[in-house]
Amino acid sequence: MTLIAVDLVIEQKDTVWGLFPTTASPHSAASISLISAVDLTHKVIVDADKKLLKQRAKQIAEGEWAGAAVRKAVSDVNAAVRAAVMVPVIVSTTSS
């Protein structure tokens, strides 16, 4: 099953110089980068080898200019959530 098959990516068909057929999937690499960054590739494409799917998504994300930004943003959000959870715990245990 592909991202196109599950309607996550739109496939555009066109021709170059009116002669050569081409197919493009705009934003597909960015979508894959986001799905990979939150480690949900196996939830989007369920009938594939999870390990292979994760490796391929990572390869695509690394080749995408937005991939690094997406990974950093997800990492920053995760760090902020961890801090928001841990600070009250630390304060409550040290101030008792």
DODREN-446351 format. One record per residue: residue in three letters; x, y, z of N, C-alpha, C in turn. Coordinates in nm, 2 decimals, always signed. Each point is the difference from the previous one (the first is absolute). Layout:
BEGIN
node res: ala&nx: X&ny: Y&nz: Z&cax: X&cay: Y&caz: Z&cx: X&cy: Y&cz: Z;
...
***
This chain:
BEGIN
node res: met&nx: +0.09&ny: -0.12&nz: +0.00&cax: -0.09&cay: +0.12&caz: +0.00&cx: +0.09&cy: +0.12&cz: +0.00;
node res: thr&nx: -0.04&ny: +0.10&nz: -0.08&cax: +0.08&cay: +0.12&caz: -0.01&cx: -0.07&cy: +0.12&cz: +0.07;
node res: leu&nx: +0.08&ny: +0.11&nz: +0.02&cax: -0.07&cay: +0.12&caz: +0.05&cx: -0.10&cy: +0.05&cz: -0.09;
node res: ile&nx: +0.02&ny: -0.02&nz: -0.13&cax: -0.10&cay: +0.04&caz: -0.10&cx: -0.13&cy: -0.08&cz: +0.02;
node res: ala&nx: +0.02&ny: -0.13&nz: +0.02&cax: -0.12&cay: -0.09&caz: +0.02&cx: -0.08&cy: +0.04&cz: +0.12;
node res: val&nx: +0.06&ny: +0.05&nz: +0.10&cax: -0.08&cay: +0.03&caz: +0.12&cx: -0.03&cy: +0.15&cz: +0.01;
node res: asp&nx: +0.01&ny: +0.07&nz: -0.12&cax: -0.03&cay: +0.14&caz: -0.01&cx: +0.08&cy: +0.10&cz: +0.09;
node res: leu&nx: +0.12&ny: -0.04&nz: +0.03&cax: +0.08&cay: +0.09&caz: +0.08&cx: +0.09&cy: +0.09&cz: -0.09;
node res: val&nx: +0.02&ny: -0.04&nz: -0.12&cax: +0.08&cay: +0.07&caz: -0.10&cx: -0.08&cy: +0.00&cz: -0.13;
node res: ile&nx: +0.00&ny: +0.12&nz: -0.07&cax: -0.07&cay: +0.01&caz: -0.12&cx: +0.10&cy: -0.02&cz: -0.12;
node res: glu&nx: -0.03&ny: -0.08&nz: -0.09&cax: +0.09&cay: -0.03&caz: -0.11&cx: -0.04&cy: +0.10&cz: -0.12;
node res: gln&nx: +0.10&ny: +0.07&nz: -0.06&cax: -0.03&cay: +0.08&caz: -0.11&cx: +0.07&cy: -0.05&cz: -0.13;
node res: lys&nx: -0.08&ny: -0.02&nz: -0.10&cax: +0.06&cay: -0.05&caz: -0.13&cx: +0.00&cy: +0.12&cz: -0.09;
node res: asp&nx: +0.11&ny: +0.00&nz: -0.08&cax: +0.03&cay: +0.11&caz: -0.09&cx: +0.09&cy: -0.05&cz: -0.11;
node res: thr&nx: +0.04&ny: +0.09&nz: -0.09&cax: +0.10&cay: -0.03&caz: -0.10&cx: +0.10&cy: +0.11&cz: -0.01;
node res: val&nx: +0.12&ny: -0.04&nz: -0.03&cax: +0.11&cay: +0.09&caz: -0.02&cx: +0.01&cy: +0.03&cz: -0.15;
node res: trp&nx: -0.01&ny: +0.13&nz: -0.04&cax: +0.00&cay: +0.04&caz: -0.14&cx: -0.11&cy: -0.06&cz: -0.08;
node res: gly&nx: -0.10&ny: -0.05&nz: +0.07&cax: -0.12&cay: -0.06&caz: -0.07&cx: +0.03&cy: -0.14&cz: -0.06;
node res: leu&nx: +0.12&ny: -0.05&nz: +0.04&cax: +0.04&cay: -0.13&caz: -0.06&cx: +0.02&cy: -0.11&cz: +0.10;
node res: phe&nx: +0.07&ny: +0.03&nz: +0.11&cax: +0.04&cay: -0.10&caz: +0.10&cx: -0.09&cy: +0.00&cz: +0.12;
node res: pro&nx: -0.07&ny: -0.11&nz: +0.03&cax: -0.09&cay: +0.00&caz: +0.11&cx: +0.08&cy: +0.00&cz: +0.13;
node res: thr&nx: -0.05&ny: +0.08&nz: +0.10&cax: +0.07&cay: +0.00&caz: +0.13&cx: -0.11&cy: -0.01&cz: +0.11;
node res: thr&nx: +0.04&ny: -0.05&nz: +0.11&cax: -0.09&cay: -0.01&caz: +0.12&cx: +0.08&cy: +0.06&cz: +0.12;
node res: ala&nx: -0.07&ny: +0.08&nz: +0.07&cax: +0.06&cay: +0.07&caz: +0.12&cx: -0.10&cy: -0.01&cz: +0.11;
node res: ser&nx: +0.06&ny: +0.00&nz: +0.12&cax: -0.08&cay: +0.00&caz: +0.13&cx: +0.05&cy: +0.11&cz: +0.08;
node res: pro&nx: -0.06&ny: +0.12&nz: -0.02&cax: +0.05&cay: +0.12&caz: +0.07&cx: -0.02&cy: -0.02&cz: +0.15;
node res: his&nx: +0.09&ny: +0.04&nz: +0.08&cax: +0.00&cay: +0.00&caz: +0.14&cx: +0.00&cy: -0.14&cz: +0.06;
node res: ser&nx: +0.02&ny: -0.10&nz: -0.08&cax: +0.01&cay: -0.14&caz: +0.06&cx: +0.12&cy: -0.02&cz: +0.09;
node res: ala&nx: +0.11&ny: +0.06&nz: -0.04&cax: +0.12&cay: -0.02&caz: +0.09&cx: -0.02&cy: +0.07&cz: +0.13;
node res: ala&nx: -0.06&ny: +0.12&nz: -0.01&cax: -0.03&cay: +0.08&caz: +0.13&cx: -0.09&cy: -0.08&cz: +0.09;
node res: ser&nx: -0.11&ny: -0.06&nz: -0.06&cax: -0.09&cay: -0.08&caz: +0.07&cx: +0.07&cy: -0.12&cz: +0.07;
node res: ile&nx: +0.08&ny: -0.07&nz: -0.08&cax: +0.07&cay: -0.11&caz: +0.05&cx: +0.10&cy: +0.04&cz: +0.11;
node res: ser&nx: +0.06&ny: +0.12&nz: -0.01&cax: +0.09&cay: +0.05&caz: +0.10&cx: -0.08&cy: +0.02&cz: +0.13;
node res: leu&nx: -0.12&ny: +0.05&nz: -0.01&cax: -0.08&cay: +0.02&caz: +0.13&cx: -0.04&cy: -0.13&cz: +0.06;
node res: ile&nx: -0.05&ny: -0.09&nz: -0.09&cax: -0.04&cay: -0.13&caz: +0.05&cx: +0.11&cy: -0.08&cz: +0.06;
node res: ser&nx: +0.12&ny: +0.01&nz: -0.06&cax: +0.12&cay: -0.06&caz: +0.05&cx: +0.05&cy: +0.06&cz: +0.14;
node res: ala&nx: -0.01&ny: +0.13&nz: +0.00&cax: +0.05&cay: +0.07&caz: +0.12&cx: -0.08&cy: -0.04&cz: +0.13;
node res: val&nx: -0.13&ny: -0.02&nz: -0.02&cax: -0.08&cay: -0.04&caz: +0.11&cx: -0.02&cy: -0.15&cz: +0.01;
node res: asp&nx: +0.08&ny: -0.07&nz: -0.08&cax: +0.01&cay: -0.15&caz: +0.01&cx: -0.14&cy: -0.07&cz: -0.02;
node res: leu&nx: -0.07&ny: +0.04&nz: -0.10&cax: -0.13&cay: -0.05&caz: -0.03&cx: -0.01&cy: -0.07&cz: -0.14;
node res: thr&nx: +0.11&ny: -0.02&nz: -0.06&cax: -0.01&cay: -0.06&caz: -0.14&cx: -0.07&cy: -0.13&cz: +0.00;
node res: his&nx: +0.01&ny: -0.08&nz: +0.11&cax: -0.07&cay: -0.13&caz: +0.00&cx: -0.15&cy: +0.01&cz: +0.02;
node res: lys&nx: -0.04&ny: +0.12&nz: +0.04&cax: -0.15&cay: +0.02&caz: +0.02&cx: -0.06&cy: +0.05&cz: -0.13;
node res: val&nx: +0.08&ny: +0.06&nz: -0.08&cax: -0.05&cay: +0.06&caz: -0.13&cx: +0.00&cy: -0.11&cz: -0.11;
node res: ile&nx: +0.10&ny: -0.08&nz: -0.01&cax: +0.01&cay: -0.11&caz: -0.09&cx: +0.01&cy: -0.13&cz: +0.08;
node res: val&nx: -0.11&ny: -0.07&nz: +0.01&cax: -0.01&cay: -0.11&caz: +0.10&cx: +0.05&cy: -0.13&cz: -0.06;
node res: asp&nx: +0.00&ny: -0.02&nz: -0.13&cax: +0.03&cay: -0.13&caz: -0.05&cx: +0.14&cy: -0.01&cz: -0.06;
node res: ala&nx: +0.09&ny: +0.06&nz: +0.07&cax: +0.14&cay: +0.00&caz: -0.05&cx: +0.09&cy: -0.04&cz: +0.12;
node res: asp&nx: +0.12&ny: -0.05&nz: -0.04&cax: +0.10&cay: -0.03&caz: +0.10&cx: +0.04&cy: +0.12&cz: +0.08;
node res: lys&nx: -0.03&ny: +0.00&nz: +0.13&cax: +0.02&cay: +0.12&caz: +0.09&cx: +0.14&cy: +0.05&cz: -0.01;
node res: lys&nx: +0.10&ny: -0.09&nz: +0.01&cax: +0.14&cay: +0.04&caz: +0.01&cx: +0.04&cy: +0.07&cz: -0.14;
node res: leu&nx: -0.04&ny: -0.07&nz: -0.11&cax: +0.03&cay: +0.06&caz: -0.13&cx: -0.07&cy: +0.13&cz: -0.02;
node res: leu&nx: -0.12&ny: +0.01&nz: +0.04&cax: -0.08&cay: +0.12&caz: -0.02&cx: +0.07&cy: +0.12&cz: +0.08;
node res: lys&nx: +0.04&ny: -0.03&nz: +0.12&cax: +0.06&cay: +0.10&caz: +0.08&cx: +0.14&cy: +0.05&cz: -0.06;
node res: gln&nx: +0.08&ny: -0.10&nz: -0.05&cax: +0.12&cay: +0.04&caz: -0.06&cx: -0.02&cy: +0.08&cz: -0.13;
node res: arg&nx: -0.10&ny: -0.04&nz: -0.08&cax: -0.02&cay: +0.08&caz: -0.13&cx: -0.06&cy: +0.14&cz: +0.04;
node res: ala&nx: -0.09&ny: +0.01&nz: +0.09&cax: -0.05&cay: +0.13&caz: +0.04&cx: +0.11&cy: +0.09&cz: +0.05;
node res: lys&nx: +0.10&ny: -0.06&nz: +0.08&cax: +0.11&cay: +0.08&caz: +0.05&cx: +0.09&cy: +0.05&cz: -0.12;
node res: gln&nx: +0.02&ny: -0.09&nz: -0.10&cax: +0.08&cay: +0.04&caz: -0.11&cx: -0.07&cy: +0.11&cz: -0.08;
node res: ile&nx: -0.13&ny: -0.01&nz: -0.02&cax: -0.07&cay: +0.11&caz: -0.07&cx: +0.01&cy: +0.13&cz: +0.08;
node res: ala&nx: -0.02&ny: -0.01&nz: +0.13&cax: +0.00&cay: +0.12&caz: +0.09&cx: +0.13&cy: +0.07&cz: +0.00;
node res: glu&nx: +0.11&ny: -0.08&nz: +0.00&cax: +0.14&cay: +0.05&caz: +0.00&cx: +0.03&cy: +0.08&cz: -0.14;
node res: gly&nx: -0.07&ny: -0.05&nz: -0.10&cax: +0.02&cay: +0.07&caz: -0.13&cx: -0.09&cy: +0.12&cz: -0.02;
node res: glu&nx: -0.09&ny: +0.02&nz: +0.08&cax: -0.10&cay: +0.11&caz: -0.01&cx: +0.06&cy: +0.12&cz: +0.08;
node res: trp&nx: -0.01&ny: +0.12&nz: -0.06&cax: +0.06&cay: +0.12&caz: +0.06&cx: -0.08&cy: +0.03&cz: +0.13;
node res: ala&nx: -0.13&ny: -0.03&nz: +0.01&cax: -0.07&cay: +0.03&caz: +0.12&cx: +0.01&cy: -0.11&cz: +0.10;
node res: gly&nx: +0.06&ny: -0.11&nz: -0.03&cax: +0.00&cay: -0.11&caz: +0.09&cx: +0.08&cy: +0.03&cz: +0.13;
node res: ala&nx: +0.11&ny: +0.07&nz: -0.01&cax: +0.08&cay: +0.04&caz: +0.12&cx: -0.08&cy: +0.09&cz: +0.08;
node res: ala&nx: -0.07&ny: +0.10&nz: -0.06&cax: -0.08&cay: +0.09&caz: +0.08&cx: -0.12&cy: -0.07&cz: +0.07;
node res: val&nx: -0.06&ny: -0.09&nz: -0.07&cax: -0.11&cay: -0.07&caz: +0.06&cx: +0.05&cy: -0.09&cz: +0.12;
node res: arg&nx: +0.11&ny: -0.07&nz: -0.02&cax: +0.05&cay: -0.08&caz: +0.11&cx: +0.04&cy: +0.09&cz: +0.12;
node res: lys&nx: +0.06&ny: +0.12&nz: -0.03&cax: +0.04&cay: +0.09&caz: +0.11&cx: -0.13&cy: +0.05&cz: +0.07;
node res: ala&nx: -0.10&ny: +0.04&nz: -0.07&cax: -0.12&cay: +0.05&caz: +0.06&cx: -0.07&cy: -0.11&cz: +0.09;
node res: val&nx: -0.01&ny: -0.12&nz: -0.05&cax: -0.05&cay: -0.11&caz: +0.08&cx: +0.08&cy: -0.02&cz: +0.12;
node res: ser&nx: +0.13&ny: +0.00&nz: -0.01&cax: +0.09&cay: -0.02&caz: +0.11&cx: -0.02&cy: +0.11&cz: +0.10;
node res: asp&nx: -0.01&ny: +0.13&nz: -0.04&cax: -0.02&cay: +0.11&caz: +0.09&cx: -0.13&cy: -0.01&cz: +0.07;
node res: val&nx: -0.10&ny: -0.04&nz: -0.07&cax: -0.13&cay: -0.02&caz: +0.07&cx: +0.00&cy: -0.11&cz: +0.10;
node res: asn&nx: +0.07&ny: -0.11&nz: -0.03&cax: +0.01&cay: -0.11&caz: +0.10&cx: +0.08&cy: +0.05&cz: +0.12;
node res: ala&nx: +0.11&ny: +0.08&nz: -0.02&cax: +0.08&cay: +0.05&caz: +0.11&cx: -0.09&cy: +0.09&cz: +0.09;
node res: ala&nx: -0.08&ny: +0.09&nz: -0.06&cax: -0.08&cay: +0.09&caz: +0.07&cx: -0.10&cy: -0.08&cz: +0.08;
node res: val&nx: -0.06&ny: -0.10&nz: -0.05&cax: -0.10&cay: -0.08&caz: +0.07&cx: +0.06&cy: -0.07&cz: +0.12;
node res: arg&nx: +0.12&ny: -0.06&nz: -0.03&cax: +0.07&cay: -0.06&caz: +0.12&cx: +0.03&cy: +0.10&cz: +0.11;
node res: ala&nx: +0.05&ny: +0.12&nz: -0.04&cax: +0.03&cay: +0.10&caz: +0.10&cx: -0.13&cy: +0.04&cz: +0.08;
node res: ala&nx: -0.11&ny: +0.01&nz: -0.08&cax: -0.12&cay: +0.05&caz: +0.07&cx: -0.05&cy: -0.11&cz: +0.09;
node res: val&nx: +0.03&ny: -0.13&nz: -0.02&cax: -0.05&cay: -0.10&caz: +0.08&cx: +0.10&cy: -0.02&cz: +0.12;
node res: met&nx: +0.13&ny: +0.01&nz: -0.02&cax: +0.10&cay: -0.02&caz: +0.10&cx: +0.01&cy: +0.11&cz: +0.10;
node res: val&nx: -0.01&ny: +0.12&nz: -0.04&cax: +0.03&cay: +0.12&caz: +0.09&cx: -0.10&cy: -0.01&cz: +0.12;
node res: pro&nx: -0.13&ny: -0.01&nz: -0.02&cax: -0.09&cay: -0.01&caz: +0.12&cx: +0.03&cy: -0.12&cz: +0.09;
node res: val&nx: +0.05&ny: -0.11&nz: -0.06&cax: +0.03&cay: -0.12&caz: +0.08&cx: +0.12&cy: +0.03&cz: +0.09;
node res: ile&nx: +0.10&ny: +0.06&nz: -0.06&cax: +0.13&cay: +0.03&caz: +0.07&cx: -0.03&cy: +0.11&cz: +0.11;
node res: val&nx: -0.08&ny: +0.10&nz: -0.03&cax: -0.03&cay: +0.10&caz: +0.09&cx: -0.08&cy: -0.05&cz: +0.12;
node res: ser&nx: -0.09&ny: -0.09&nz: -0.03&cax: -0.09&cay: -0.05&caz: +0.11&cx: +0.08&cy: -0.10&cz: +0.09;
node res: thr&nx: +0.10&ny: -0.07&nz: -0.06&cax: +0.07&cay: -0.09&caz: +0.09&cx: +0.12&cy: +0.07&cz: +0.07;
node res: thr&nx: +0.05&ny: +0.11&nz: -0.04&cax: +0.10&cay: +0.06&caz: +0.07&cx: -0.04&cy: +0.11&cz: +0.10;
node res: ser&nx: -0.13&ny: +0.04&nz: -0.02&cax: -0.05&cay: +0.11&caz: +0.09&cx: -0.07&cy: -0.06&cz: +0.12;
node res: ser&nx: -0.02&ny: -0.13&nz: +0.01&cax: -0.07&cay: -0.06&caz: +0.11&cx: +0.08&cy: -0.01&cz: +0.12;
***
